[in-house]
């Protein structure tokens, strides 16, 4: 396996662990979301919304961790890539469309993680293609 794919796998595990921590924080105290993410409309954040966010974050965490374990699984790889696109669109829409979040460090962090992850995973697709081609040549 290429060095890049190993780095990508480590990145996915790290992002997954951080997301799991955010999940716990969302279930523990919903003020976490109003203080860090949805700072422009903190009154809209309640326990139900925080738990829903926590479940969404946990699902993303599990998908990303599974992709790190089986990075050659194309379906799982594309689903994982989609989770980052979904996160990017969500946070951008909260800032620029719904105005519930401001461009603070609390929002910039997930925007950067999603953006870097998308770029890394798109680059990783090229490495997966090269590996698949070299394995096909070995079989022939």
SULPETA-V949872 format. One record per residue. RES is the residue in one letter. SS is DSSP state (2 for helix, 1 for strand, 0 for the rest). Layout:
res=RES ss=SS
res=RES ss=SS
//
This chain:
res=X ss=0
res=X ss=0
res=X ss=2
res=X ss=2
res=X ss=2
res=X ss=2
res=X ss=2
res=X ss=2
res=X ss=2
res=X ss=2
res=X ss=2
res=X ss=2
res=X ss=2
res=X ss=2
res=X ss=2
res=X ss=2
res=X ss=2
res=X ss=2
res=X ss=2
res=X ss=2
res=X ss=2
res=X ss=2
res=X ss=2
res=X ss=2
res=X ss=2
res=X ss=2
res=X ss=2
res=X ss=2
res=X ss=0
res=X ss=0
res=X ss=2
res=X ss=2
res=X ss=2
res=X ss=2
res=X ss=2
res=X ss=2
res=X ss=0
res=X ss=0
res=X ss=2
res=X ss=2
res=X ss=2
res=X ss=2
res=X ss=2
res=X ss=2
res=X ss=0
res=X ss=0
res=X ss=2
res=X ss=2
res=X ss=2
res=X ss=2
res=X ss=2
res=X ss=2
res=X ss=2
res=X ss=2
res=X ss=2
res=X ss=2
res=X ss=2
res=X ss=2
res=X ss=2
res=X ss=2
res=X ss=2
res=X ss=2
res=X ss=2
res=X ss=2
res=X ss=2
res=X ss=2
res=X ss=2
res=X ss=2
res=X ss=2
res=X ss=0
res=X ss=0
res=X ss=0
res=X ss=0
res=X ss=2
res=X ss=2
res=X ss=2
res=X ss=2
res=X ss=2
res=X ss=2
res=X ss=2
res=X ss=2
res=X ss=2
res=X ss=2
res=X ss=2
res=X ss=2
res=X ss=2
res=X ss=2
res=X ss=2
res=X ss=2
res=X ss=2
res=X ss=2
res=X ss=2
res=X ss=2
res=X ss=2
res=X ss=2
res=X ss=2
res=X ss=0
res=X ss=0
res=X ss=0
res=X ss=0
res=X ss=0
res=X ss=0
res=X ss=0
res=X ss=0
res=X ss=2
res=X ss=2
res=X ss=2
res=X ss=2
res=X ss=2
res=X ss=2
res=X ss=2
res=X ss=2
res=X ss=2
res=X ss=2
res=X ss=2
res=X ss=2
res=X ss=2
res=X ss=2
res=X ss=2
res=X ss=2
res=X ss=2
res=X ss=2
res=X ss=2
res=X ss=2
res=X ss=2
res=X ss=2
res=X ss=2
res=X ss=2
res=X ss=2
res=X ss=2
res=X ss=2
res=X ss=2
res=X ss=2
res=X ss=2
res=X ss=2
res=X ss=2
res=X ss=2
res=X ss=2
res=X ss=2
res=X ss=0
//
